[in-house]
Amino acid sequence: MAKDKGLMTYLSAEFWSARFLMGNLLFVMFLGFLTMVYIANSHLAERNVREIQTLQKELKEMRWYYMSLQSENMYNAKRSEVAERVRETGLRPQTGTLNRIQVPKGAYSIND
């Protein structure tokens, strides 16, 4: 009858002898490779997270800048602001009724 191996067999120094490790060297090297891939993957993920946070912060700042420019543009486009700025050049707002310019039908042609 075969002897049943217990937990103590796997924890003993005889089980982890050099002969056992050399017999399974390829598997040990594979585990080492997987460990290195796992560590490299976690470093890459951390770097990507830091870059995403930096870009989100920059995006938020750009959004604030855009909103302030948009607000300033809307203020400067008000009729009173435009009238005040062009008053220096001699322009003034229309106060009376509009005048319509009428051109006779044969006086102007596109082919001239």
GILINDA-V978828 format. One record per pair of residues at least 4 apart in sequence whose ideal C-beta (glycine too) atoms are under 7 Angstrom apart, sorted by sequence separation. I is the first residue (numbers start at 1). J is the second residue. If there is no record, write none. Layout:
{{I:J} {I:J}}
//
This chain:
{{5:9} {7:11} {8:12} {16:20} {18:22} {19:23} {20:24} {21:25} {24:28} {25:29} {26:30} {27:31} {28:32} {29:33} {30:34} {31:35} {32:36} {33:37} {34:38} {35:39} {36:40} {37:41} {38:42} {39:43} {40:44} {41:45} {42:46} {43:47} {44:48} {45:49} {46:50} {47:51} {48:52} {49:53} {50:54} {51:55} {52:56} {53:57} {54:58} {55:59} {56:60} {57:61} {58:62} {59:63} {60:64} {61:65} {62:66} {63:67} {64:68} {65:69} {66:70} {67:71} {68:72} {69:73} {70:74} {71:75} {72:76} {73:77} {78:82} {79:83} {80:84} {81:85} {82:86} {83:87} {87:91} {103:107} {10:15} {15:20} {16:21} {76:81} {77:82} {86:91} {87:92} {103:108} {9:15} {75:81} {21:28} {83:93}}
//
